[in-house]
Amino acid sequence: MIDSMQKKIFLIIYIVVLGVLLTGCGAEQAMKKGDKFYALGEYFDASTQYRKAYSQTPTKERALRGQRALKLADCYRRINYTQKAIAAYNNAIRYKQEDSLTHLYLAQQLMKNGNYKEAAKEFQTFIDSTAFDSPLIQLARTGIRSARQAPQWRKEGSAYTVKRENFFNSRRADYSPMLNGDNNDMLFFTSTRNQAKGDELSGITGTKNGDIFFSQKDDKGKWQKPEVIDTELNSDGDEGACCFSPDGRTMYLTQCKTDPTYPRYANIATSQRSDAAWSKATELQLTRDTLSVYAHPAVSPDGQWLYFTSNMPGGMGGYDIWRVRLTTSGVGGVENVGAPVNTAGDEMFPTFRPNGDLYFSSNGHEGMGGLDIYIAHVVDGEMRNDSASHSSFLTPHSSFTIEHPGYPLNSQGDDFGMTFEGLLNKGFFSSNRGDGKGWDHIYSFYNPEIVQTVKGWVYEQDGYELPEALVYMVGNDGTNLKLSVKGDGSFTHEIKPGVDYVFLGTCKGFLNHQERLRVEPVEESQEYVLQFPLASITAPVLIDNIHYDFDKATLRPESAAALDKLVELLNENPNVTIELSAHADYRGSAEYNKRLSQRRAESVVKYLIDHGIASDRLTPVGYGKEKPKTIKRKLTEKYPFLKENDVLTEAFIKTLDEEQQETCNQLNRRTEFIVLRTTYGLNRLSEGGTNHQAPSE
């Protein structure tokens, strides 16, 4: 009986000891796996192993539990599991295993959780426990000020209104929205939703690798269901945080390739748009450093600079904002944007408002918790003009102020990734506010500040848009800019009240066109619209709405408006001479029509001379019915029965029905001009005569 009892006791002891040994062995195995994942930057997978090891560590092994809690906390911090990170850091402190940064990191997590009083205490504990001054001490002092200021920011609010846009959002992360398209009618963003490519889950986040998705407005202005970009642009790795060149045809994006045996460092890549498809991304090598992160690209409004985030050596803290010049032959050397933008903390997600203001996110400036959005306003006239492009940009040595736009644009969570809908202070951004798993979502924002803008359209007179055009913008406040136009021939720019502006539309092969604008103060946002119809140098240009008395050469009064515009055009282009031609339809004798059209051309020339145009710049010619009109493509939209390059000869017209014949006869009865020379007066200029403005050719 005793032997039987002893055997049972021995068996129980054996099982307990074996269980302890196996548990310890399992915990050690989990730690080894966790360390391997951590070394590769796969913090989600590492946290799973560290949590398993922590739970299997006996409570009496306090030091070991504290060490494992600290590693677990570090992973939770990196994957935005804020509340779990706070609990793990507190466990490490409870077991007296905190390291030199524990209280700083705990304070930052408490800020993200809105626990401002507790955060201030932890920042102070970090300061008190650090024996030497360092940039991190300054970061902690900024944190204390933030903890005191944040409740006041929340109480005061701001003019911003913010709305979560669930139409774009999923049950995973959706972030870094970026508008594109001539009318801002396409929204691109990164998402880890189930529709992303690939089947594996990321060891970094526990979700799918991010892909770039897009949504487009329909004809009624309604956003369509987001879709993944179904080209080689998206890979099995991570793609995200994209931006576009000013012409919208080059995408710059962050890309992180998959390698199961090597840490994954983000790089910046480019993709080109051909028709509606985006090409496979190609890495853009900014430096030869392969061990640093390059992410979050942003192109300056003038298209000459690429701003980005990096932790490369030579910065001021963790991640800094840098920039590099974009040229036709590649990229120039990298430059750190410097203080006061960069701090001892992290500065990330740069973006530009079209007016030149730099927006970025940071945890190193006074904020409400996590990453807050800040605005860098250039002051002291440092938003200077580049001598080559006449466009504005922020220089690393500019004087500028940093603005915190307050609540609700900023929150206790991470707020980042701005994009603007035109020049108004409205658009989209991303935030993980209120999400317990730290997933980001897309929000819209609007600030009803008064913004005055000018929108111009440059197009061929009697034709289509001119996407190669340039517009010079000069103001009596010192403004002197050269503006490129979009694919639809349009440009948009901010203007200031109380300023007189002159806009000169130019394009190679066309005469210049000038518009003037006086901007008055207003009480609400206003957009002025200007038209720049450019006359061809090489083809006849119709002078529309020229009317004569029946069977006479006398100009009717309603012709004055069109002829006055021609006077302006000739004054704006003082170096051109023109042939002024009048044409008739095929009816009547050739000799009679030619005499009548000659007198009509002379009537127009006399009007121009009477209004100050030199007679030796004008040659009147009456062609009668010798030169029937040739149809341009634009005219076929108004008259579908005609085709491009149709010539309205008598034989052609007589094949049409009666109504169409009359339309063609009206088109043939026209007044046109064609440029003969573009060097008028230049000889006198070289001999010391009057200075004339040469047209763009």
C-alpha positions in Angstrom: 0.0 0.0 0.0 2.8 2.4 0.9 4.7 1.4 -2.2 1.7 2.1 -4.3 1.2 5.6 -2.7 4.9 6.4 -3.2 4.7 5.5 -6.9 1.7 7.8 -7.3 3.5 10.7 -5.6 6.6 10.1 -7.7 4.5 10.0 -10.9 2.8 13.3 -10.0 6.2 14.9 -9.2 7.6 13.6 -12.5 4.7 15.0 -14.5 5.0 18.4 -12.9 8.8 18.6 -13.4 8.4 17.4 -17.0 5.7 20.0 -17.6 7.9 22.7 -16.2 10.8 21.6 -18.3 8.6 21.4 -21.4 7.1 24.7 -20.7 10.5 26.3 -20.3 11.7 24.6 -23.4 8.6 25.9 -25.3 9.1 29.4 -24.0 12.8 29.4 -25.1 11.8 28.1 -28.6 9.2 30.9 -28.8 11.8 33.5 -27.8 14.2 32.2 -30.5 11.5 32.4 -33.1 10.5 35.8 -31.9 14.0 37.1 -32.1 14.4 35.8 -35.6 11.2 37.6 -36.7 12.2 40.8 -34.9 15.6 40.8 -36.7 13.7 40.7 -40.0 11.4 43.6 -38.9 8.4 41.2 -38.8 7.0 42.7 -35.6 3.6 41.2 -35.7 5.0 37.6 -35.9 7.6 38.5 -33.3 4.9 39.7 -30.9 3.0 36.4 -31.3 6.0 34.4 -30.2 7.0 36.8 -27.4 3.4 36.7 -26.1 3.6 32.9 -26.1 6.9 32.9 -24.3 5.7 35.5 -21.7 2.6 33.4 -20.9 4.7 30.3 -20.4 7.2 32.0 -18.1 6.5 31.2 -14.4 5.5 34.2 -12.3 8.2 33.6 -9.8 10.8 34.2 -12.6 10.2 37.9 -12.3 13.3 39.1 -14.1 12.7 36.8 -17.1 9.0 37.8 -17.3 10.1 41.5 -17.2 12.6 41.0 -20.0 10.1 39.3 -22.2 7.4 41.8 -21.5 9.8 44.6 -22.6 10.4 42.9 -26.0 6.7 42.3 -26.3 6.0 46.0 -25.6 8.5 47.1 -28.2 6.7 45.0 -30.9 3.3 46.3 -29.8 4.6 49.9 -30.0 5.8 49.3 -33.6 2.5 47.8 -34.9 0.4 50.5 -33.1 -1.2 48.1 -30.6 -1.2 51.1 -28.2 -3.2 49.7 -25.2 -1.3 46.3 -25.3 2.0 48.2 -25.5 1.1 50.2 -22.4 0.3 47.1 -20.4 3.5 45.4 -21.5 5.7 48.4 -20.6 4.0 48.5 -17.2 4.8 44.8 -16.7 8.4 45.4 -17.6 8.5 48.2 -15.0 6.7 46.2 -12.4 9.3 43.4 -12.8 12.1 46.1 -12.6 13.4 45.3 -16.1 12.9 48.6 -17.8 15.8 49.9 -19.9 16.9 53.5 -20.6 14.1 54.2 -23.1 11.2 52.4 -21.4 9.6 55.5 -19.7 10.0 57.6 -22.8 8.3 55.0 -25.0 5.6 54.4 -22.3 4.9 58.2 -22.2 4.5 58.3 -26.0 2.0 55.4 -25.9 0.1 57.1 -23.1 -0.1 60.2 -25.3 -1.6 58.1 -28.1 -4.1 56.7 -25.7 -5.1 60.2 -24.4 -3.7 59.6 -20.9 -2.0 63.0 -20.8 -1.4 63.3 -17.0 0.2 59.9 -16.8 2.2 60.7 -19.9 3.6 63.8 -18.4 4.7 61.8 -15.3 6.5 59.2 -17.4 8.3 61.9 -19.5 9.5 63.4 -16.3 10.6 60.0 -15.0 12.7 59.5 -18.1 14.3 63.0 -17.7 15.1 62.3 -14.0 16.6 58.9 -14.8 18.9 60.1 -17.6 22.2 61.3 -16.3 23.3 63.2 -19.5 21.7 65.7 -21.8 20.7 64.4 -25.2 18.3 65.1 -28.0 16.0 62.6 -26.4 15.8 64.8 -23.3 14.6 67.6 -25.5 12.1 65.2 -27.0 10.8 64.4 -23.5 10.5 68.0 -22.5 8.5 68.7 -25.7 6.4 65.7 -24.6 5.6 67.3 -21.3 4.6 70.6 -23.0 2.4 68.5 -25.4 0.7 66.7 -22.5 -0.2 70.0 -21.0 -1.3 71.7 -24.3 -3.2 68.8 -25.9 -6.4 69.0 -23.7 -6.6 72.8 -24.4 -6.3 72.1 -28.2 -9.1 69.6 -28.0 -11.3 72.0 -26.0 -10.7 75.0 -28.3 -11.2 73.1 -31.6 -10.6 74.8 -34.9 -12.3 75.8 -38.2 -11.6 72.3 -39.6 -14.4 69.8 -40.0 -13.4 66.2 -40.3 -15.4 63.2 -41.5 -14.5 59.5 -41.7 -15.1 58.4 -45.3 -16.2 54.8 -44.9 -16.9 54.5 -48.6 -13.2 54.2 -49.1 -12.4 52.3 -46.0 -12.2 48.5 -45.3 -11.8 46.4 -42.2 -8.0 46.7 -42.6 -5.6 49.6 -43.1 -6.4 52.3 -45.7 -4.1 55.3 -45.8 -2.1 57.9 -47.7 -4.8 59.1 -50.1 -3.6 61.1 -53.1 -5.7 62.9 -55.6 -4.8 62.9 -59.3 -6.4 63.8 -62.6 -7.0 67.2 -64.3 -10.1 67.7 -62.2 -9.0 65.8 -59.1 -11.4 63.1 -60.1 -9.2 60.1 -59.1 -8.2 59.1 -55.6 -5.3 56.7 -55.0 -4.6 55.2 -51.6 -2.8 52.2 -50.0 -4.9 49.4 -48.5 -4.2 46.0 -46.9 -7.8 44.8 -47.5 -8.4 41.3 -48.6 -8.6 42.3 -52.3 -4.9 43.2 -52.3 -2.7 40.9 -54.3 -0.9 37.9 -52.9 -2.1 35.2 -50.5 0.4 35.5 -47.6 0.0 37.7 -44.6 2.7 40.2 -43.7 4.8 39.3 -40.7 5.1 43.0 -40.0 1.4 43.8 -39.7 -0.5 40.5 -39.6 -2.5 41.6 -42.7 -1.9 41.4 -46.4 0.9 43.5 -47.9 -0.3 46.9 -49.0 -1.4 47.5 -52.6 -2.4 50.8 -54.3 -6.1 51.1 -54.9 -8.0 53.9 -56.7 -11.5 55.3 -57.0 -12.8 57.5 -59.8 -15.7 59.9 -60.1 -18.3 59.2 -62.6 -19.9 61.7 -65.0 -22.2 62.9 -62.1 -19.2 63.5 -59.7 -19.9 60.4 -57.6 -17.0 58.3 -56.3 -17.0 54.7 -57.6 -16.2 51.6 -55.7 -12.4 51.4 -55.0 -10.4 48.9 -57.1 -6.9 47.6 -57.0 -4.6 48.8 -59.8 -4.6 45.6 -61.8 -1.2 45.9 -63.5 2.4 45.0 -62.6 2.6 48.1 -60.5 1.3 46.1 -57.5 3.5 43.2 -56.6 3.4 40.5 -53.8 5.4 43.0 -51.7 4.3 46.3 -50.1 3.3 49.3 -52.3 2.0 52.5 -50.9 2.3 56.2 -50.1 2.3 57.5 -53.6 2.3 60.9 -55.3 2.4 62.3 -58.8 4.4 64.6 -61.0 2.6 67.9 -61.9 1.5 66.4 -65.3 0.0 63.4 -63.5 1.9 60.9 -65.8 4.6 59.8 -63.3 3.8 58.1 -60.0 6.4 58.0 -57.2 5.6 55.4 -54.6 7.0 53.6 -51.6 7.9 50.0 -52.3 9.1 47.2 -50.0 10.1 44.0 -51.6 9.7 40.6 -50.0 12.8 38.7 -48.8 12.3 35.9 -46.2 15.9 36.0 -45.1 16.8 39.7 -45.1 15.3 42.8 -43.4 13.0 44.7 -45.8 14.0 48.3 -46.3 11.5 50.6 -48.1 12.6 52.3 -51.3 11.1 54.9 -53.6 10.1 53.7 -57.1 8.5 55.2 -60.1 5.8 54.1 -62.5 4.7 55.7 -65.8 1.2 56.0 -67.1 0.5 55.0 -70.6 -3.1 55.7 -71.6 -4.9 54.5 -68.4 -2.4 51.8 -67.3 0.5 52.1 -64.9 3.8 50.4 -65.6 5.8 48.1 -63.4 7.5 50.1 -60.7 11.2 50.8 -61.1 13.4 51.6 -58.1 14.7 55.2 -58.0 18.2 55.1 -56.5 18.6 58.2 -54.3 21.9 57.2 -52.7 24.2 54.1 -52.5 23.1 53.4 -49.0 21.2 50.1 -49.0 20.6 49.9 -45.2 18.4 53.0 -44.8 14.7 53.5 -45.4 13.5 55.8 -48.3 9.8 56.4 -48.2 6.8 58.7 -48.5 7.7 60.7 -51.7 6.2 64.1 -52.4 6.9 66.2 -55.5 7.1 70.0 -55.1 4.5 72.0 -57.0 7.1 73.1 -59.6 8.0 69.5 -60.2 11.7 70.1 -59.6 12.2 68.5 -56.1 11.3 65.2 -54.6 10.8 65.3 -50.8 10.9 62.0 -48.9 11.4 60.4 -45.5 14.6 58.6 -44.5 16.6 57.5 -41.5 19.9 57.7 -43.4 23.0 58.9 -41.5 23.3 62.7 -41.1 19.8 63.3 -39.9 18.6 65.1 -36.8 16.6 62.2 -35.2 14.9 59.0 -36.1 13.3 59.7 -39.5 13.9 63.1 -41.1 12.5 64.8 -44.2 15.0 65.1 -47.0 14.9 66.2 -50.6 16.6 65.7 -54.0 16.5 67.6 -57.2 14.7 66.0 -60.2 16.3 66.6 -63.5 15.9 65.1 -67.0 19.2 63.2 -66.5 18.3 61.8 -63.1 18.4 63.0 -59.5 20.8 65.3 -57.8 22.4 65.0 -54.3 20.2 64.6 -51.3 19.7 67.5 -48.8 18.3 67.4 -45.3 15.4 70.0 -45.0 16.8 70.8 -41.5 15.3 72.6 -38.5 12.7 73.6 -37.6 10.9 70.9 -39.6 13.1 68.0 -38.5 13.6 67.2 -34.8 15.0 64.5 -32.6 11.8 62.6 -33.2 10.3 61.3 -36.5 9.2 63.5 -39.3 7.3 61.7 -42.1 4.7 61.8 -44.8 5.6 65.2 -46.5 3.1 66.6 -48.9 2.5 70.0 -50.6 -0.5 72.1 -50.8 -0.6 73.7 -54.3 0.1 77.1 -52.8 3.6 75.9 -51.7 3.0 75.1 -48.1 4.7 72.0 -46.9 2.6 69.6 -44.8 4.2 66.8 -42.8 3.6 64.6 -39.8 5.8 64.4 -36.7 6.0 63.1 -33.1 8.9 65.5 -32.3 7.0 68.8 -32.2 4.4 69.7 -29.6 1.3 67.6 -30.5 -1.7 65.7 -29.3 -0.2 62.2 -29.4 1.3 59.9 -32.1 2.0 61.6 -35.4 0.4 65.0 -35.7 0.1 67.1 -38.9 2.1 70.3 -39.2 2.3 73.1 -41.7 5.6 74.8 -42.7 4.8 78.3 -43.9 7.6 80.1 -45.7 8.2 83.7 -44.5 10.5 86.7 -45.1 10.1 86.3 -48.9 11.9 83.0 -48.9 9.4 81.3 -51.1 11.6 82.5 -53.9 11.5 82.1 -57.7 13.8 79.7 -59.4 15.7 81.6 -62.1 15.1 78.8 -64.6 11.4 77.9 -64.0 10.0 81.0 -62.2 8.2 78.7 -59.9 8.1 78.6 -56.1 9.6 76.0 -53.8 10.8 75.6 -50.3 14.6 75.7 -49.8 16.5 73.9 -47.0 17.7 77.3 -45.8 14.3 79.1 -46.0 13.0 81.0 -43.0 9.6 79.5 -42.1 7.3 78.9 -39.2 5.7 75.7 -38.1 2.0 75.7 -37.4 0.0 73.1 -35.5 -3.5 73.2 -37.1 -5.2 71.9 -33.9 -8.1 69.6 -33.3 -10.0 67.9 -35.0 -7.5 67.6 -37.9 -5.1 66.3 -35.3 -6.0 63.7 -32.6 -4.4 61.6 -30.0 -3.7 59.0 -32.7 -1.5 59.1 -35.8 -2.7 61.7 -38.4 -0.9 61.9 -41.7 -1.0 61.6 -45.5 -2.7 64.9 -46.7 -4.0 65.5 -50.2 -5.7 68.6 -51.4 -8.6 69.2 -53.8 -7.3 72.1 -55.8 -6.3 75.3 -54.0 -9.0 75.2 -51.4 -8.2 74.0 -47.9 -10.0 70.7 -48.4 -9.2 67.1 -49.3 -8.4 63.8 -47.6 -6.0 62.4 -45.0 -5.5 59.3 -42.9 -5.7 58.6 -39.2 -5.9 55.6 -36.8 -7.8 57.6 -34.2 -10.3 55.4 -32.3 -9.1 52.1 -33.8 -8.0 49.7 -31.1 -5.9 47.6 -33.6 -4.1 50.7 -34.8 -5.4 50.4 -38.4 -5.5 53.6 -40.5 -8.6 54.9 -42.2 -9.3 57.7 -44.7 -10.9 60.9 -43.6 -12.0 64.1 -45.4 -11.3 67.5 -44.1 -12.4 71.1 -44.9 -11.4 74.5 -43.6 -13.6 77.3 -44.9 -10.8 79.8 -45.2 -11.2 82.4 -48.0 -9.1 81.5 -51.0 -9.2 83.4 -54.3 -8.0 81.5 -57.3 -7.7 82.0 -61.1 -8.3 79.2 -63.5 -7.3 79.6 -67.1 -7.8 77.6 -70.3 -5.2 77.7 -73.1 -6.4 76.4 -76.4 -6.0 76.9 -80.2 -8.4 79.4 -81.6 -11.1 77.3 -83.4 -9.3 74.2 -82.0 -8.5 72.1 -79.0 -6.5 72.5 -75.8 -2.7 73.2 -75.9 -1.1 71.0 -73.2 2.4 72.3 -74.2 1.5 75.9 -73.4 3.0 78.1 -70.7 1.4 81.0 -68.9 3.4 83.9 -67.5 1.8 85.4 -64.4 3.0 88.9 -63.3 1.6 90.9 -60.4 2.3 94.4 -59.1 3.2 92.8 -55.7 6.3 91.3 -57.3 4.8 88.0 -58.4 6.7 86.7 -61.5 5.8 83.0 -62.2 5.9 80.7 -65.2 3.0 78.2 -65.0 2.7 75.0 -66.9 -0.8 73.8 -67.9 -2.4 70.4 -67.4 -3.3 67.9 -70.1 -6.6 69.7 -70.7 -4.8 73.0 -71.2 -5.9 74.4 -67.9 -4.0 75.9 -65.0 -5.0 77.0 -61.5 -3.2 79.4 -59.2 -3.9 81.3 -56.0 -4.2 85.1 -56.3 -4.2 87.8 -53.6 -6.7 90.6 -53.1 -5.5 94.1 -54.0 -3.1 92.9 -56.6 -3.2 93.7 -60.4 -2.1 90.7 -62.5 -1.2 90.3 -66.1 -1.3 86.8 -67.6 0.4 86.0 -70.9 -0.5 82.7 -72.6 2.2 81.4 -74.9 2.8 78.2 -77.0 5.3 77.4 -79.7 3.7 78.0 -83.1 1.1 80.4 -81.8 0.7 84.0 -81.1 0.6 85.2 -77.5 -2.6 86.2 -75.8 -2.8 88.5 -72.8 -5.4 88.8 -70.0 -5.5 91.3 -67.1 -7.1 90.8 -63.7 -7.7 93.1 -60.8 -8.4 91.1 -57.6 -10.7 92.7 -55.1 -11.3 91.6 -51.5 -14.1 89.1 -51.0 -15.9 87.6 -48.1 -16.0 84.0 -49.4 -13.8 81.9 -51.7 -14.0 82.9 -55.4 -12.5 81.6 -58.6 -11.9 83.8 -61.6 -11.9 82.1 -65.1 -9.8 83.3 -68.0 -9.7 82.1 -71.6 -6.5 82.1 -73.7 -7.5 81.3 -77.3 -4.1 81.3 -79.2 -4.0 82.1 -82.9 -1.9 79.8 -85.1 1.2 81.3 -86.8 1.1 78.7 -89.6 -2.6 78.3 -90.5 -5.5 80.7 -91.3 -7.4 82.0 -88.3 -11.1 82.8 -88.5 -12.2 86.2 -87.3 -15.7 85.2 -86.1 -18.7 87.5 -86.0 -17.6 89.8 -88.8 -20.7 91.1 -90.6 -21.2 93.4 -93.7 -24.2 95.1 -95.2 -25.8 92.9 -97.8 -23.9 93.0 -101.1 -21.7 95.8 -99.7 -18.3 96.2 -98.0 -19.6 98.3 -95.1 -18.9 96.7 -91.7 -22.0 96.4 -89.5 -21.7 97.7 -85.9 -21.9 94.2 -84.4 -18.5 93.5 -86.0 -16.7 95.9 -83.7 -16.3 93.5 -80.7 -14.4 90.9 -82.8 -12.3 93.5 -84.5 -11.4 95.1 -81.2 -10.1 91.7 -80.0 -7.9 91.6 -83.2 -6.5 95.0 -82.3 -5.6 93.7 -78.9 -4.0 90.6 -80.4 -1.9 92.7 -82.7 -0.8 95.0 -79.9 0.1 92.0 -77.8 2.2 90.6 -80.7 3.9 93.8 -82.1 6.4 91.9 -84.3 3.9 90.2 -86.6 2.4 91.2 -89.9 -0.7 89.6 -91.2 -2.6 89.1 -94.4 -6.3 90.0 -93.9 -8.4 88.0 -96.3 -12.1 87.9 -97.1 -13.8 85.0 -98.8 -17.1 84.4 -100.6 -19.2 81.4 -101.4 -19.4 79.9 -105.0 -22.6 81.7 -106.0 -22.2 84.7 -108.4 -19.4 85.4 -110.9 -15.8 84.9 -109.9 -14.9 88.5 -110.9 -17.7 90.1 -108.9 -17.0 88.0 -105.8 -13.3 88.8 -105.9 -13.9 92.6 -106.1 -16.5 92.5 -103.3 -14.2 90.4 -101.0 -11.3 92.7 -101.7 -13.3 95.8 -100.7 -14.4 93.9 -97.5 -10.8 93.0 -96.6 -9.9 96.7 -97.1 -12.7 97.7 -94.8 -11.3 95.5 -92.0 -7.8 96.9 -92.6 -9.1 100.5 -92.4 -10.8 99.7 -89.1 -7.5 98.3 -87.7 -5.5 101.3 -89.0 -8.1 103.7 -87.5 -7.5 101.9 -84.1 -3.7 102.4 -84.1 -2.3 99.4 -86.0 0.5 100.4 -88.5 -0.6 100.0 -92.1 2.6 98.3 -93.1 1.7 95.4 -90.8 -1.6 94.7 -92.8 -2.1 93.3 -96.2 -5.8 93.1 -97.4 -6.6 90.4 -100.0 -9.9 89.4 -101.4 -10.0 85.8 -102.6 -13.6 85.6 -103.7 -14.4 81.9 -104.1 -10.8 80.9 -104.9 -10.1 79.3 -101.5 -13.0 77.3 -100.2 -12.8 76.5 -96.5 -11.0 73.3 -95.2 -12.8 71.7 -92.2 -10.9 71.3 -88.9 -11.7 68.5 -86.5 -13.2 70.9 -83.9 -15.8 72.0 -86.4 -17.0 68.5 -87.0 -18.4 68.4 -83.5 -20.8 71.2 -84.4 -21.6 69.9 -87.9 -21.4 66.1 -87.7 -22.2 65.7 -91.4 -18.7 67.2 -92.2 -15.4 65.3 -91.8 -12.0 66.6 -90.9 -10.1 67.9 -94.0 -13.3 68.2 -96.1 -12.9 71.1 -98.6 -16.1 73.0 -99.2 -15.9 73.2 -103.0 -18.9 73.8 -105.2 -18.9 70.2 -106.3 -18.8 69.0 -102.7 -21.5 71.3 -101.5 -23.9 70.3 -104.3 -23.8 66.7 -103.0 -25.5 67.8 -99.8 -29.1 68.5 -98.9 -30.5 72.1 -99.1 -30.0 72.9 -95.4 -26.5 71.5 -95.3 -25.6 73.5 -98.5 -26.6 76.7 -96.8 -24.5 75.9 -93.8 -21.4 75.3 -96.0 -22.0 78.5 -97.9 -22.1 80.4 -94.6 -18.8 78.7 -93.6 -17.2 79.8 -96.9 -18.3 83.4 -96.4 -15.6 84.3 -93.9 -12.9 86.8 -92.9 -9.6 85.3 -91.8 -6.0 86.3 -91.1 -2.7 84.5 -91.5 0.6 85.5 -90.1 3.1 86.6 -92.8 6.2 87.6 -90.6 7.2 87.5 -87.0 10.1 89.9 -87.3 8.4 93.2 -87.9 10.3 96.1 -86.2 13.2 93.9 -85.1 15.6 95.6 -87.5 14.7 99.0 -86.0 15.2 97.4 -82.5 18.8 96.4 -83.4 19.4 99.9 -84.7 18.3 101.5 -81.4 14.6 101.9 -82.2 11.6 101.2 -80.2 11.7 98.1 -78.0 9.0 95.5 -79.1 8.0 92.4 -77.3 8.8 89.3 -79.5 6.1 86.7 -79.7 6.6 83.1 -78.5 7.3 80.8 -81.5 
